[in-house]
Amino acid sequence: MPLDPLKNIRVILCETQHPGNIGSAARAMKTMGLSELYLVKPHLFPDKQADWMATNAVDVLRNARVCADLDTALSGVVLAAACTARSRDIAVPAVSAREAAAQLVAAARTQPVALVFGNEVSGLSTEQVKRCQMVTMIPADASHNSLNLAAAVQVYAYECRMHATDATVPNKARELASHEALEGFYEHLEQELIATGFLSTKVPQRLMQRLRRLFSRTQLDAEEVRILRGIVRTLREPKNRN
Amino acid sequence: MPLDPLKNIRVILCETQHPGNIGSAARAMKTMGLSELYLVKPHLFPDKQADWMATNAVDVLRNARVCADLDTALSGVVLAAACTARSRDIAVPAVSAREAAAQLVAAARTQPVALVFGNEVSGLSTEQVKRCQMVTMIPADASHNSLNLAAAVQVYAYECRMHATDATVPNKARELASHEALEGFYEHLEQELIATGFLSTKVPQRLMQRLRRLFSRTQLDAEEVRILRGIVRTLREPKNRN
């Protein structure tokens, strides 16, 4: 059982016309941690234009498997999603890209699954859709629902990654200010505002409450509290007057 | 107040190098219902390559506004998100594309907001990021986090659309089978399975329970129940033997 379900998700491109789209799709996959590319009867592959559009994802192209038909590409797959932009006559309700990705990732934790894309002009044939267990669509504008092939791959790969990972953004850990540091700051500020007559000694609480809310929303870190206290101190006792 | 927040979301592309990327971005926008494109110092625009890549979204290009600087493009905007692939020194925590889209759409219900993208090589400058109220990233693979510009626009536009609409897929309404129809089918099936000896009359329940679960998962519609009953009936009493 692989630890990373993304490695168990195949992207199968059927009869792609433009090699540049194969390259763009490979790049889209790699940005999201996918690497298993299958090409069913590509019009032109390998090709310089594909390499060019793949940029740093040329390795995905090098490892791509070219297949004579969809059945070969689906070999070993337990759940295949037909990615389409059209409602179809067949009686399979389409699920959204988000829902499809959830189901695929769940299955991919133990067994291979696939996202299947048709060619740029006509999409998937009814025969190809029949080979899949699920039909899925990206919710799009009704009057202009035709995403570029690589753009569609990007959205599905992104949704798979969002489901497979905790999908957090790598932020540097911030050393948030402690309760004591914050209270020290508020006390300092209040004293100075009273001392300067900005606050009345009788009813300082209302404005202090607003200031607390303001700073609370920003989640001050320790260094920021030191900076703010330095500003208050310096405004009260300018250094250049010493 | 516009009814559609997507019309209040500007996509601002800064110093784009390749006109083809402007066209691809326009197409990505239009598929998701966005139309407000602003170009800050584009390298080459208008351009045939942009028109070519835009396909049916040439109208978005025609209505695009070319601006001399980012401040001009941000005029009137109440919330701008800097879309970046890099962690930055500046002390602004990045939010995910999904979270950024949620905040942008919420604000866009009443006032203009913006997604701001840098150029293909160096992204947004620190000066440009400073002009924005939010920094956002698409959660991507650590070793290969550089999405194509139009692919990034596609993901953000998609997330905005998912937040702005109910994001459902247009499925034909299915007339699901009624309780009575389902029970009639199960009863019919059980009788025939007992009659044929497939089920023992003593303990038929276990297998029937599995069959119920199987059919329940598929959410049979009324027509499908009629078809299934027809199959059972025909298997028992073949028409061509009459």
Interface residues (C-beta under 8 A of the other chain):
Chain A: S24 R27 A28 K30 T31 M32 G33 T55 N56 A57 S87 A91 P93 A94 V95 S96 R98 T136 M137 I138 P139 A140 D141 A142 H144 N145 S146 L147 N148 A150 A151 Q154 V155 Y158 R161 M162 T165 A167 T168 V169 P170 N171 K172 R174 D221 E224
Chain B: S24 R27 A28 K30 T31 M32 G33 T55 N56 A57 S87 A91 P93 A94 V95 S96 R98 T136 M137 I138 P139 A140 D141 A142 H144 N145 S146 L147 N148 A150 A151 Q154 V155 Y158 R161 M162 T165 A167 T168 V169 P170 N171 K172 R174 D221 E224
